[in-house]
Amino acid sequence: MATDRMTTDTAIKTVVLTGPSRGLGRATTLAIARDGHRLVLIGRPSSGFDSIRREALDAGAAEVVMLEADLQSVASIRSAGAEIAARVERGALPAIDAFIGSAGMRSANGRTATADGLEATFAVNVLANVILVDALLPALAPAAHIVLVGSVLHRGAFPFTLVNPAPVWTAPHDLAQPNGADSDAAGARAYATSKLAVNYLVHELQRQVPDGVRVNVYAPGLVVGTGIVRELSPFKVFVWEKVMPAVRFPLMTDEPTSTDLLAAFALGESHPEARAQYVELDKAIAASKASSDPQREAELLVACRAIAGSL
Ligand SMILES: NC(=O)c1ccc[n+]([C@@H]2O[C@H](COP(=O)([O-])OP(=O)(O)OC[C@H]3O[C@@H](n4cnc5c(N)ncnc54)[C@H](OP(=O)(O)O)[C@@H]3O)[C@@H](O)[C@H]2O)c1
């Protein structure tokens, strides 16, 4: 059931969001649109991406700006980020109040390579966020909020390990290489590891952004019916969509509930003081112990920038 949420601040905010074509990103887009805010949506061409602009306007968005980018392509992400920054600089867009990095993927193996030669999960779930945040920095409002969508699977804890193996951290340059196993377990591990990396990014970015800017992780619980399992076997999809809700697996929730919470969080209506915080649905809680590692955090950001810079 959707949470009952009202906007108390009537000012129109400008929100940049990745992954608006389907699933949680699409529902979050519509939640933000219903509150009358301005949206800048980044996605690759698809029927979902084509239709979301009209739907968001019909839902009440003040304005919807569409920017095409394939998050598997460094050049494409960079160009979308630069375009937004340029529009803000010349006054065609107000400064960005919130960035929601919702786009994500779960590969069926550990060796899917992007055209840039990078492991796809790392490229989309980790590197794309770094490139976009870096590009948007000069365009952010003084109290902007950056929210990257993480996952409880970063914990590698029971009972979640029944359905997804724990993350395995290695040097970021290795994580970026598409040389994992050709197995679903490797894809699942890359996914969990990418979400651990999201926690690291948020910690390190919070240290580096201007004082007023907040950077946080939102973990959306477990929501069936999105496209995140679309590359998996029919059996895995069956377990995910039918078995896990039936056995009341922890953190199962529905799309409206999860995305209303994400919209409220991103807009500063909930947890307004949170910084470098892991927020799981409505709760600001500690991420896994492994998520606090200043050395890994710094190395990851340096590596991402080096990888992006080399392409
Ligand atoms: N569903 C869950 O239970 C759950 C739990 C924890 C975390 N999450 C996270 O929530 C976020 C949204 O996932 P979801 O469940 O809503 O999955 P989804 O329905 O598959 O949505 C993923 C979104 O990411 C976009 N995307 C993926 N690769 C892209 C690329 N190369 N270029 C541009 N856009 C790309 C997709 O666009 P296309 O339509 O073009 O593919 C889509 O809009 C992800 O970060 C996911 O890891 C989900």
Ligand as a Chemical Component Dictionary entry (heavy atoms), coordinates in Angstrom:
data_LIG
# 
_chem_comp.id                   LIG 
_chem_comp.type                 NON-POLYMER 
_chem_comp.pdbx_formal_charge   0 
_chem_comp.three_letter_code    LIG 
# 
loop_
_chem_comp_atom.comp_id 
_chem_comp_atom.atom_id 
_chem_comp_atom.alt_atom_id 
_chem_comp_atom.type_symbol 
_chem_comp_atom.charge 
_chem_comp_atom.model_Cartn_x 
_chem_comp_atom.model_Cartn_y 
_chem_comp_atom.model_Cartn_z 
_chem_comp_atom.pdbx_ordinal 
LIG N1  N1  N 0  13.684 -4.393 -7.124  1  
LIG C1  C1  C 0  14.307 -4.600 -5.974  2  
LIG O1  O1  O 0  13.862 -5.377 -5.131  3  
LIG C2  C2  C 0  15.563 -3.881 -5.646  4  
LIG C3  C3  C 0  16.147 -4.140 -4.396  5  
LIG C4  C4  C 0  17.303 -3.471 -4.050  6  
LIG C5  C5  C 0  17.844 -2.543 -4.909  7  
LIG N2  N2  N 1  17.270 -2.314 -6.121  8  
LIG C6  C6  C 0  17.869 -1.305 -6.989  9  
LIG O2  O2  O 0  16.858 -0.406 -7.406  10 
LIG C7  C7  C 0  17.265 0.198  -8.629  11 
LIG C8  C8  C 0  16.122 0.088  -9.634  12 
LIG O3  O3  O 0  15.947 -1.285 -9.897  13 
LIG P1  P1  P 0  14.554 -1.913 -10.357 14 
LIG O4  O4  O 0  14.286 -3.055 -9.455  15 
LIG O5  O5  O -1 13.549 -0.863 -10.543 16 
LIG O6  O6  O 0  15.004 -2.550 -11.760 17 
LIG P2  P2  P 0  14.522 -2.264 -13.260 18 
LIG O7  O7  O 0  13.044 -2.309 -13.328 19 
LIG O8  O8  O 0  15.288 -3.218 -14.086 20 
LIG O9  O9  O 0  14.987 -0.768 -13.553 21 
LIG C9  C9  C 0  16.337 -0.510 -13.817 22 
LIG C10 C10 C 0  16.448 0.826  -14.502 23 
LIG O10 O10 O 0  17.838 1.050  -14.778 24 
LIG C11 C11 C 0  17.957 1.383  -16.156 25 
LIG N3  N3  N 0  19.209 0.958  -16.750 26 
LIG C12 C12 C 0  19.828 -0.236 -16.617 27 
LIG N4  N4  N 0  20.911 -0.278 -17.413 28 
LIG C13 C13 C 0  20.955 0.915  -18.068 29 
LIG C14 C14 C 0  21.823 1.468  -19.029 30 
LIG N5  N5  N 0  22.874 0.794  -19.519 31 
LIG N6  N6  N 0  21.580 2.721  -19.473 32 
LIG C15 C15 C 0  20.524 3.417  -19.022 33 
LIG N7  N7  N 0  19.661 2.951  -18.107 34 
LIG C16 C16 C 0  19.871 1.705  -17.645 35 
LIG C17 C17 C 0  16.820 0.638  -16.831 36 
LIG O11 O11 O 0  16.591 1.177  -18.123 37 
LIG P3  P3  P 0  16.155 0.225  -19.356 38 
LIG O12 O12 O 0  14.662 0.112  -19.253 39 
LIG O13 O13 O 0  16.615 0.986  -20.545 40 
LIG O14 O14 O 0  16.847 -1.079 -19.171 41 
LIG C18 C18 C 0  15.703 0.882  -15.823 42 
LIG O15 O15 O 0  15.137 2.146  -15.999 43 
LIG C19 C19 C 0  18.537 -0.530 -9.063  44 
LIG O16 O16 O 0  19.650 0.248  -8.693  45 
LIG C20 C20 C 0  18.475 -1.817 -8.280  46 
LIG O17 O17 O 0  19.751 -2.356 -8.080  47 
LIG C21 C21 C 0  16.131 -2.969 -6.513  48 
# 
loop_
_chem_comp_bond.comp_id 
_chem_comp_bond.atom_id_1 
_chem_comp_bond.atom_id_2 
_chem_comp_bond.value_order 
_chem_comp_bond.pdbx_ordinal 
LIG N1  C1  SING 1  
LIG C1  O1  DOUB 2  
LIG C1  C2  SING 3  
LIG C2  C3  SING 4  
LIG C2  C21 DOUB 5  
LIG C3  C4  DOUB 6  
LIG C4  C5  SING 7  
LIG C5  N2  DOUB 8  
LIG N2  C6  SING 9  
LIG N2  C21 SING 10 
LIG C6  O2  SING 11 
LIG C6  C20 SING 12 
LIG O2  C7  SING 13 
LIG C7  C8  SING 14 
LIG C7  C19 SING 15 
LIG C8  O3  SING 16 
LIG O3  P1  SING 17 
LIG P1  O4  DOUB 18 
LIG P1  O5  SING 19 
LIG P1  O6  SING 20 
LIG O6  P2  SING 21 
LIG P2  O7  DOUB 22 
LIG P2  O8  SING 23 
LIG P2  O9  SING 24 
LIG O9  C9  SING 25 
LIG C9  C10 SING 26 
LIG C10 O10 SING 27 
LIG C10 C18 SING 28 
LIG O10 C11 SING 29 
LIG C11 N3  SING 30 
LIG C11 C17 SING 31 
LIG N3  C12 SING 32 
LIG N3  C16 SING 33 
LIG C12 N4  DOUB 34 
LIG N4  C13 SING 35 
LIG C13 C14 SING 36 
LIG C13 C16 DOUB 37 
LIG C14 N5  SING 38 
LIG C14 N6  DOUB 39 
LIG N6  C15 SING 40 
LIG C15 N7  DOUB 41 
LIG N7  C16 SING 42 
LIG C17 O11 SING 43 
LIG C17 C18 SING 44 
LIG O11 P3  SING 45 
LIG P3  O12 DOUB 46 
LIG P3  O13 SING 47 
LIG P3  O14 SING 48 
LIG C18 O15 SING 49 
LIG C19 O16 SING 50 
LIG C19 C20 SING 51 
LIG C20 O17 SING 52 
# 
